[in-house]
Amino acid sequence: MVSLPLFGGCACGSVRYRLESLPTETGYCHCRICQKSGATPAMPWAMVPGAALHYLSGDIGVFRSSTRGERRFCRDCGTPLEYREQGREEVGLNSVTLDHPEWFAPQKHIWYASRLPWFELADDLPRFAGEG
């Protein structure tokens, strides 16, 4: 059973966060920046209100990945934690950093046009060429 608050953190345990809201949507991102920053074919994410995400510990690094967005990560182990876009109140939290990521299954694929051709998907989730 899902109850608030939710907690999560990085691989080394240095960064811990509390989330005081359920995700509004979830998915996989196939954009090249997510592929490179996460070293993965697709990044699982959950949109959450930025005001509901509170870092409790750790040293957070910030990487400006584009003219409109930045990514936050653990400075100790490099775990990618979130994506923030200028002018947007919601944050794209990397959902696998939640203590219970199994509670929030992805609902769709975005930036599917950037999907790596050797990464075959067996699900029947909606696929969007762009942001979706």
N, C-alpha and C positions, 0 to 999 in steps of 0.2 A: 504494500500500500504506500502510495506517495504522500508524504506530508512535508510541510514547510517548517523551517527553512531546509534547503538542500545544501550540501557541502561538496567541495571538490578541491583539487589541487594538482600540482605537478608530479613528475615521476620521482624526484628526489625527496619530496615532502617539505621542501623549504617554503613554497608558496601554498597557502591555503586560502580558500574563499568561501563565503556564505552567499547563497542565492535565496532571496525572499520572494520569488515569483516562479510560477511554472513557465516553461517555454511557451511562446505563442505559436511557433512553428519549428519544424526540424527538417533536416535534409543532409544531402551530400553535396559538396561543392567540388567541381572538376576544373576550376580555373587554374591557369598556370602558376599564379602566385600562391595559391593554397597548396598546389602540388610541390612547389619548391620550398615554401616555408615549413611545410609539415613533412617533407620527404615521403610523400604518400601519393598514390594515384587519385585519391579523393579524400576530402576532409569532412568528417561528420560534424555538423553544427546544430546549434539550437539558438533561436532568437529569444533574447530576454531583455526586459527593460534595464537600461544602464543603471538607473537609480536603485535597482534591486540587487546589484552585484557589488559585494563588499569584500575587498581583500583583507585578510586577517593577519597574514605574515608573509615574509619573503621579499626578495628584491625583484621588482618587475622591470623588465626592459621594454623599450618601445622602438619599433621599427616602422618608419614611414614607408609603406610598400607601394603607394601610388600618390597621386596628387590629392586624392580625396579620402584616403584611408590609411589607418595604421594598425599594426598588429602588436599585441602584448605577449610577452613570454617570460619564463623564469630565467633570470640571469645566471643561476647556478647550474641548471641541467639543460636549459634550452627548450623545455616543453612549450609548444605554442598554446596559448590560452584563449585568445580572443581576437576578433577583428572589430574595429570601430570605424565608422564612416562619418566624416564631417557633416554636421547638420541633421544627424539621425539620432534619435533617443535610444533606439534599440542597439544591442550589442550582439554580434555573432559569437557566442561562446562555443569553443571546441568541446562538444558534448561528451567525448570520451574522457575528459578530465573530471567529470562528475564522479563522485564516489559510487553512484549507481547509474551508469550510463544505460544499462539495460531497461530502465524505466522510460526512456525516451527514444523510441525507434525512429529512424529517418522516415519522412513522409514523401520526399521528392528528391530529384536530382536537378541541380542548377549548373549553369555554364557547361552543359553537356556537350556542346560543340567543341570544347577543349579536351574532352575525354581522351585518354590514351587508348589507341586502338587495340592494344594487347590486353586491356583490362576489361574482361567480359563480366557482365552483370546478369545475375539470374533472377532478379526481382522484377516486379511489374509496376514499380512506382512511376509516377508521371516524370517525364524528362523535358527540361526546358533548355533551349539552346543558349539562352542568356540567363539573366537574373531570376526570372520566373516569379 
